[in-house]
């Protein structure tokens, strides 16, 4: 099976993202997201980061899109995940308890191609068991993760080896830095 077939059939992948190695799936498929929760031994109340290929796709999955977000995305010097107050069209387990969701417009050519092929956003969560250190190199990823996904994408893309910045946007367009 190729990547597209795996994702469209509700499978999971281990892939190089625009930041660190990630475990991903179709962000609109609840069953696939549940597989990732189980694989990572992650609490169900902890949300995922979602990657989109453009601001247009981002707007499709957010209910409100404060104007300040355009500037934040345009002027970010490294990958930036923004937590939006409300989301729509995504799997329930992607969302936080309050309905918010962290979404990043990726600039990575491989991730963009993957998202455009799928025509949907993809989950991007670090390739580790919940609570363990985030692996920077492929060799640091546990066997449980490598064997637990449906497809391991060949490491033909170099990652930034650093998690994204995370900013939370309030309903009133307030900005809170979660991770620098």
Secondary structure as UniProt FT lines:
FT   HELIX           3..8
FT   TURN            9..10
FT   STRAND          13..16
FT   STRAND          21..24
FT   TURN            27..28
FT   HELIX           30..40
FT   TURN            44..45
FT   STRAND          49..52
FT   HELIX           55..61
FT   HELIX           68..75
FT   STRAND          80..84
FT   HELIX           92..94
FT   TURN            97..98
FT   STRAND          101..105
FT   HELIX           109..118
FT   STRAND          122..123
FT   STRAND          125..126
FT   TURN            130..131
FT   HELIX           138..140
FT   HELIX           143..148
FT   STRAND          151..152
FT   STRAND          165..169
FT   TURN            171..172
FT   STRAND          175..179
//
